[in-house]
Structures are given as structure tokens and as C-alpha cells.
Amino acid sequence: MKKLKKSTLALATATGVLLIALSPAVAFEGENKMGMWDHGPRDLAPENRLITPELHEQFREQYDSLSEEQQRQLREERITRREEKRAEMEAFVGLTREEMREARKSGQSMSEILASQGKTEADAEVFLTEQANERIQMMADHHDLTTEETATLQERVTNFVQKMLARWFNK
């Protein structure tokens, strides 16, 4: 696993949980560009991401203003959330992390992996929407977002989910 720089960690802390939950390529860090640093929703144009660039910058500034102890505690919480999200992804897909990694390495697309497990695009849409809404609620609670900021994120969920489905199902 790569050693994280402080700025990279702030980005992962601000946006990582949902990103990790959305794509096997994103969810499972590892070899052959399967990690969250090389693929995933951050590759989407800013207007297609769940979090706005302004909120991302706000979260980064909040993180940078924390003491080292607070940053360490936040990293530990993020690791715990990441493991929970990985488990949710595994439960949804019906494969372990390693099985998904091997399927991706062997050339299977996300849509093929899901189809082999009896999952449809509609199932994926429900899963992604639930994950996005959970992420928004967590951000709203953790960062004391205003009602307006939370509403802005809620408005972005549909577009974000549709862009992820397009990637997963090659649309």
C-alpha cells in the first residue's frame, strides 16, 4: 500500500468512504492499478462527482486545521469505515475482495461480475443510491453542513449514480 502524503490523506478522508464503496477497482487497493488512487469516481468530471469542489476544499481545510492527534484519530475512523464499506460491497456483489480482484484482473467488467452473481443494473442503482445517501448523511453530521449544502449534495446523487452505472455497464 502506498504511503500517503498529508494532502492525499485529506482527500481520502473527505471523499474516500463513498468512493471506496462504489467500485471494486476503487474499493480494493492493490496492484495493477486496482487502487483508489488510479481509478474511480475522482476520474469523473467535477460536475459528475458526488462532492462539490468547494466542499472538498472546505473539508481539506478542516482536516489541515486539526492537531496531529485528531488527524490520527480521523485516519483510524476512516480505516474502520473503509472496512465496513468493503464488507457492504462484498455482501452486495456476493464475492470476496480477492475474488473481485481476480475477476477484474482476468478482464471481466463490473457488469459481467454483477451479472454472474445475479445482480441487475437496477440492483446496482439501488445499492449506489443507498451508499451515496449514507455518505451524504455522514458528511452532513461530521462537517456540520448547512441545509443548503446538504440539499446541493442530495441533488447530485442521481447524476453521480447514473455516471457510475454508465462506467459499470459500459454505457
ABEGO torsion letter per residue (X at the ends): XBBBBAAAAAAAAAAAAAAAAABAAAABBEBGGABAAABEAAABBAAABABBAAAAAAAAAAAAABBAAAAAAAAAAAAAAAAAAAAAAAAAAGBBAAAAAAAAAAGBBAAAAAAAAGBBAAAAAAAAAAAAAAAAAAAAAAAGBBAAAAAAAAAAAAAAAAAAAAAAAGX
